[in-house]
């Protein structure tokens, strides 16, 4: 994807939904609207070009069709938040349900200091039955590693 605008739209919708979970009760109209924006932005990603997985690198988001170094402080905060939660790569697969996205966002809303191990993200999603969101964690070091050193986990239903 030469033009990362669709990715920026997705990441902004993802971030807005993350924030809405902190501000509004589940089931509220505003929270539901935010999840619909995530869903719409996923649908708008080019189907002919692979987007997922999205790698959370030191200074950018990277996917098969490009990368994004953002001057937007909110997107930079999202990237840093994912790293603080031990996530170096994530995928949202076709057929994802809103509740699965919500579980992923709930994990990201947990304070990083409450994350006990680098493997908490995959375990958290697996325990909740999430099957359409996958995360990769560093190879046990707590720091982003080479792609060959990643440990990938997917929830099983």
N, C-alpha and C positions, 0 to 999 in steps of 0.2 A: 504494500500500500504506500505509494509515493506520497500521498497527501494524508497526514495523520489526523485530519479533522474528525473523522468518524471515531477514531480511538479517543480523541480528546473529549468528544461528546459522551462516549461511553464512560470514561473515567470520571467525568464531572457528575453524570447521573448516578454512578456507583457511590461517589463521595456524598452526594446529596441524600441518597437513601441511607447511608451509614449515619449521617448526622440526624436524619429524621427519627431514627430508632432511639436516639437519646432524648429528643425533644417531644415526641408525640407518642401516645400509647398505640400499641399494635392494634390494627383495625380502624384507626382513625382515618378520615378521608385524606388528610395531608400525607400520612405515611403511605397509604395505598397509591396515591398519585405518584409519589417518588419511586415506588416499585414499578409502576407502569412505565415511567420514564426509563428505568434500567432496561425493562423488557423491550421497549421501543428502540433504545440505542443498540441493544444486542441484535435486534432484527435488521437494523440499518447497517451493521458491519458487513462489508463485502463478502458474499458467500463464496465467490470464486477465488478469493485469496485467504489463506489461513491466517487467523488472527491469534488464536490460542495455541499454545500457552503464551502467556505474557510473562516475561522475565522481569524481575525487580532488581535492576542492576545498581551499582554504586551511585550513579548520577542520572539514571534514566529508566524508562520503561522500554523494553525491547520485545518485539514480536517478529514473526517470520518475514513480514513485509516492510519492516522499518523500525524506527526507534523514536523516542520522544524525550528530549531534554526540555523540561518545562520551565518557563520563567514564572509560571503561575504558582504562587506560594501554597495554594490549597492542594494542587496536584503533587507538589513536592512534599507536603506534609503527609499525604496519602502514601507516597512511596516510602518515606521514612517510617511511617506507622507500620506498614507491612514488614519492613525489615526488622523493626523492633519486636514484632510478633513472630519472627523466625520464618517468614515466608519469602522465598526467593523466586518463586514462580507459581502462577495459578492459571487454571483453566475453568471455563464455564462451558459445559457441554450442551449440545442441542437437547431439548426436552427438560431443561432445568425448570424447577418449580419456584415460585416466589418464596416459599418457606425455606428452600435450600439456600437461596441468596441471603435471606434474612439470617439464617444460622451462621453463614460465613461472616456477615456484617456484625452479628452479635459477638463473634469471636474477636473481630478487629476492634470492637468497642470495649473489650476487657482491658484494664490497665496493663501495660507491658510488664510491670513489676510483679503482676500476679501470674505470669506465664512461668511455670516451673521448669519446663524443659523445652528444648528446641523442637521436639516432636509433638508439642501440644496441639498444633493446628490440625494435622491429619487425624489425631486421636479424637479431638473435639468433634470434628465433622463426622467421623465414622460412628461415634457413640450416638449421634443424633440421626443416623440413617441417611445422611446426605450422600447421594450417588452421582450427581451431575456437577459437582464442584470438586476440583482436584487441586491440591496444593503440593508444592515441592519444598522441601526444607534442606538446609545445608547438610553436608555430610557429617553431621554430629559436632561441628565446631562452633556453631552459633554465628558464623560469618558466611557471607555469600561465597560459594566455591565455584569451581569449574563445573560446567554442565554434567560432566562425567562423574562428579562427586556428589550429585544431588541424590537425596533419598526421596522418592515419590510415594505418596499414599493417596488412596482414594477410598471414600466411604463405601461400605457394602450394605445393601439393604436387606 
